[in-house]
Amino acid sequence: MTDTAITIVASAQPAARGWVSRLRGKRLPWISLAIFALIIIAATGGEAIAPHDPNELNLAAAFRPPSWESGGSLDYLLGTDNLGRDILSRIIAGARVSMITSFYAIVLAGGIGALAGMVAGYFGKFVDTLIMRIVDIQMSIPALALALMIAAVLSPSLSTVIVVISLTYWTWYARIVRGEILSLKERDYVALAKVAGVSTPMIFFRHLLPNIMNTLLVLASLQVGQVIIFEASLSFLGLGIQNPDVSWGLMLADARNYITNAWWAITLPGIAIMLTCLSANLIGDWLRDTFDPKRRQL
């Protein structure tokens, strides 16, 4: 081995040890990861892993309590609702709607917002002013009120919920990305790319976008819980998911009239929403602490 190679290996070892020690010092949110993994498995498997058909009616088994209560049965582990539908099966099926809504809504909102923020921050002047005033106007309107207005115009469905959430949350990405681009466009590599005659789209996707991916990833993970609650709210109000599709928010709406004599029908879907949102937020906090150099603890 040459002297140069020995020097490179020797200098790389402390850096590698420092990186490994940093990872060891990070406390992974194992419980949150486990809960979120179960939600993803439920969303992937759906009806295939559910013990019963989520929409199967069995009036003879209506209001069956959970298995640990008197009168409960292991056939209906978490009990049944007013139509005899299995609560566990409907929670599993509802996980798919929540994950699909979160994925597509965040991708669309992130794509629109990131592009708007990049254009505003890079070009500045009139373009920046115009885009930011649109953002300010939309953010001044309560998100749920704006969503209700849009959903009332469109027919209630899964695609409507995705469109409504995307049009509501893109402003968050636009504002944050614009601030990042204002700093990045002053870097030397961007100036050199301009001198070299690199086109603006190439600068966007080759030099700027990779440097804001960490920010987008963290923001997206933090918004998973918000999107799930938003979808549940729209479905609860009758402007989101409709029967025969299954949604956690729709389960809450169906059970609200029976809360006094069937607490499990509304409590258990609420717990599913709470655990999913809490897990997503804790994972997002961990990602933020991991990717943000100001928050790293060596």
Secondary structure, DSSP 8 states (H G I E B T S, - for coil): --HHHHHHHHHHHHHHHHHHHHHHHS---HHHHHHHHHHHHHHHHGGGTSSS-TT---GGGTT---TTSTT-BTTBTT-B-TT--BHHHHHHHHHHHHHHHHHHHHHHHHHHHHHHHHHHHHH-HHHHHHHHHHHHHHHHS-HHHHHHHHHHHS--SHHHHHHHHHHHHHHHHHHHHHHHHHHHTTSHHHHHHHHTT--HHHIIIIIIHHHHHHHHHHHHHHHHHHHHHHHHHHHHTTSS--TTS--HHHHHHHHGGGTTT-HHHHHHHHHHHHHHHHHHHHHHHHHHHHH-GGG---
